[in-house]
Amino acid sequence: MSTAEFAAFSDNAIMFASIVYVLAFLAHLAEWVALRAVTVKEPALASVGAPSAELSGAESAGAVPPPDNSEVFGRIGLALTVLGCLLHFSGLVSRGLASDPVRVPWGNMYEFTLAGTFGVSVMYLVLMKRHHLRWMGVIVTGFLVVVLMLDQLVLYQDAGPLVPALHSYWLVIHVLAAVIASGAFAVGALALTLFLVKDRATRRGTVRAGGYLSRLPSLEALERVGYRVNAFGFPIWTFAALVAGPIWAEYAWGSYWNWDPKEVWAFITWVIYAAYLHARATAGWKGKAASVIALVGFASLLFNFVGINFFFGSGSLHSYAGG
């Protein structure tokens, strides 16, 4: 295949991956709609994939309970997410093959966003079974659909060769570590957002039996998932931002630290997540306060990857990410 054919294949694969993610989102949405017909035994603790239904008075008297199709829709949503992830991966790989010479597929912000969203998808699928995260399926797939749509509409660029500063294997190591950490931070941020929403609704007494919030795990479980995922991503981000990044900078620009906006903001992001992990270990800051710090860290992460390219443009040594 020619580079043009690889480029066309990549674009088509990402398009079909986006469509499959939309279908996965709709399947998970149908899963939650189907769950509304199932009586919740204990709203604060019930969750998708866990036994949560009990017979009502009519059912115990012999009435036929409504069919529970939630498990079917949930499995369909999960299968579609896996398929979307495979298409996503094929689109990412073929993007790198669409350049002459062949290169890693993260030479600009469009490609890095493709890699970052792929990291989110993989992180969710890897952690899903271990931590029973299928309740996050509708949120994760919705997030992927929105980000991929914006990536196609706002950040899309034609495939092309890398600029000289990117010809280093340390770039591969640096960005790969950043993608893994970003995927973990994204999943952690989504879990903590749900924690804050449910915590607020619980305090106000507005958690409706049978609704989405009542089907989520307990507040303690939501906060614990967010913490564990962020704690997993933090040392990887430390390596990406404070070890591999400076080594690549020295190779590309002759200095380990250049006070470049992306370098500075990557360090700020690291400080915020370090503050979150420290706060989480302090009794008085557990729960809501620590979760807010983590979400500030995720906002800093997003600004580092996207916002700096719009605000600083060619004023950053990393302006290659914008073109």
SVG drawing of the C-alpha trace seen along z (x, -y; Angstrom):
<svg xmlns="http://www.w3.org/2000/svg" viewBox="-50 -33 73 50">
<polyline fill="none" stroke="black" stroke-width="0.4" points="0.0,0.0 1.1,-3.5 1.3,-6.3 -1.8,-7.9 -3.7,-4.6 -2.5,-4.2 -3.7,-7.7 -7.1,-7.0 -7.3,-3.7 -6.4,-5.5 -9.1,-8.2 -11.7,-5.5 -10.7,-3.3 -11.0,-6.3 -14.4,-7.2 -15.7,-3.6 -14.2,-3.5 -16.1,-6.7 -19.3,-5.1 -18.8,-2.0 -18.1,-4.1 -21.4,-5.8 -23.2,-2.5 -21.4,-1.3 -22.6,-4.5 -26.2,-3.9 -26.0,-0.2 -24.8,-1.3 -27.5,-3.9 -30.1,-1.2 -28.5,0.9 -29.3,-1.9 -32.8,-2.4 -33.5,1.4 -32.2,1.2 -35.0,-1.2 -37.5,1.7 -35.5,3.6 -36.2,2.9 -33.1,1.7 -32.5,3.5 -30.1,0.9 -29.7,-2.2 -26.5,-3.4 -24.6,-0.2 -26.2,1.3 -24.1,1.2 -24.1,2.6 -23.1,6.2 -23.9,6.9 -27.1,8.6 -29.3,5.7 -32.9,6.7 -35.4,8.1 -39.0,9.2 -41.7,6.6 -44.9,7.5 -46.7,8.2 -43.9,10.4 -43.7,12.4 -47.4,13.0 -46.9,14.7 -46.8,11.9 -44.2,12.3 -41.3,9.8 -40.4,7.6 -37.5,9.0 -34.1,7.7 -32.4,6.9 -29.7,4.7 -27.1,7.5 -27.6,8.1 -27.2,4.4 -24.2,4.1 -22.4,7.0 -23.2,5.6 -21.9,2.2 -18.7,3.8 -18.2,5.8 -18.7,2.7 -16.2,0.8 -13.6,3.6 -14.3,3.5 -14.1,-0.3 -10.7,-0.1 -9.4,2.4 -10.5,0.1 -9.0,-2.9 -5.7,-1.0 -5.6,-0.1 -6.3,-3.8 -3.5,-4.9 -1.0,-2.4 -1.8,-3.1 -1.5,-6.8 2.2,-6.2 2.5,-4.1 1.1,-6.9 4.3,-8.9 7.6,-8.4 9.7,-7.4 7.4,-5.4 7.1,-7.1 5.3,-7.0 1.8,-8.3 2.0,-11.4 3.6,-14.1 0.9,-16.7 -2.1,-17.4 -4.5,-15.5 -2.4,-12.4 -1.6,-12.8 -5.4,-13.2 -5.9,-9.9 -3.3,-8.3 -4.6,-9.8 -8.2,-8.7 -6.9,-5.2 -5.1,-5.2 -8.4,-6.1 -10.2,-3.2 -7.5,-0.7 -7.2,-1.8 -10.9,-1.4 -11.0,2.0 -8.0,3.2 -9.4,2.0 -13.0,2.8 -13.0,6.4 -10.6,6.0 -12.5,3.1 -16.0,3.9 -16.1,0.6 -18.9,1.4 -20.9,-1.2 -18.5,-3.7 -19.2,-2.4 -21.7,-5.1 -19.5,-7.9 -16.3,-6.6 -17.8,-5.9 -19.5,-9.3 -16.2,-11.0 -14.5,-9.2 -17.2,-10.2 -17.0,-13.9 -13.2,-14.1 -12.8,-12.2 -15.5,-14.4 -13.6,-17.6 -10.3,-16.0 -11.7,-15.4 -13.4,-18.9 -10.8,-21.1 -7.4,-19.4 -7.3,-17.3 -4.1,-17.5 -2.9,-15.6 -0.2,-12.9 3.3,-14.1 7.0,-13.6 8.2,-14.6 10.1,-17.8 13.8,-17.2 13.2,-17.7 11.0,-14.6 13.5,-12.2 14.5,-10.6 13.5,-7.3 13.1,-9.3 10.1,-10.9 8.6,-7.5 9.2,-6.7 8.2,-10.1 4.9,-10.2 4.0,-6.6 4.4,-7.1 2.4,-10.3 -0.5,-8.6 -0.7,-5.8 -0.7,-8.3 -3.2,-10.5 -5.5,-7.5 -5.3,-6.7 -5.9,-10.3 -8.9,-10.5 -10.6,-7.4 -9.7,-8.6 -11.3,-12.0 -14.5,-10.5 -14.8,-8.3 -14.2,-11.3 -16.7,-13.4 -19.3,-10.7 -18.3,-10.6 -18.8,-14.4 -22.1,-14.3 -23.4,-11.4 -22.1,-13.0 -23.9,-16.2 -27.1,-14.4 -26.9,-12.3 -26.4,-15.3 -29.5,-16.9 -31.5,-13.7 -32.1,-13.7 -30.8,-10.3 -33.8,-8.6 -34.3,-4.9 -33.7,-3.1 -31.9,-6.1 -28.3,-6.2 -26.8,-7.5 -28.5,-4.9 -27.1,-2.2 -23.5,-3.4 -21.2,-1.8 -21.1,-3.4 -19.4,-6.8 -16.5,-5.1 -16.0,-2.8 -16.2,-5.6 -13.6,-7.6 -11.4,-4.6 -11.5,-3.7 -10.5,-7.3 -7.7,-7.3 -6.3,-4.0 -6.3,-4.8 -4.7,-8.2 -2.1,-6.6 -1.3,-4.2 -0.9,-7.0 1.2,-9.4 4.6,-7.5 4.2,-7.0 3.5,-10.7 6.5,-11.4 8.7,-9.4 7.2,-11.0 7.4,-14.6 10.4,-14.7 12.7,-12.0 12.0,-11.1 10.8,-14.6 14.0,-16.4 16.2,-13.7 14.4,-14.3 14.6,-18.0 18.4,-17.8 18.6,-15.7 16.4,-18.1 17.4,-21.5 20.6,-20.9 19.2,-21.6 17.3,-19.5 15.1,-22.4 14.1,-25.3 11.3,-27.0 9.1,-26.1 5.3,-26.5 4.6,-22.8 7.5,-21.9 6.4,-24.3 2.8,-23.2 3.7,-19.5 5.5,-20.3 2.5,-22.2 0.3,-19.2 2.8,-16.9 2.7,-19.2 -1.1,-19.2 -1.4,-15.4 1.4,-15.1 -0.7,-17.5 -3.8,-15.3 -2.1,-12.1 -0.7,-13.8 -4.1,-15.3 -5.7,-11.9 -3.4,-10.4 -4.4,-13.1 -7.5,-12.3 -9.0,-15.8 -8.7,-16.0 -10.1,-12.7 -13.2,-12.6 -14.6,-15.8 -11.7,-18.1 -9.0,-15.7 -11.2,-14.8 -11.5,-18.5 -7.7,-18.8 -7.5,-15.7 -10.0,-17.3 -8.0,-20.5 -5.0,-18.4 -6.9,-16.8 -7.9,-20.3 -4.3,-21.3 -3.4,-18.1 -5.9,-19.1 -4.6,-22.6 -1.1,-21.3 -1.9,-19.1 -4.4,-21.4 -4.7,-24.9 -1.0,-25.8 -1.0,-25.2 -3.8,-27.8 -2.5,-30.3 1.3,-30.2 1.3,-28.8 4.8,-29.2 6.1,-30.7 6.5,-27.2 9.3,-24.9 6.6,-22.2 4.7,-24.2 5.2,-21.1 2.2,-19.8 0.1,-22.3 1.4,-21.7"/>
</svg>
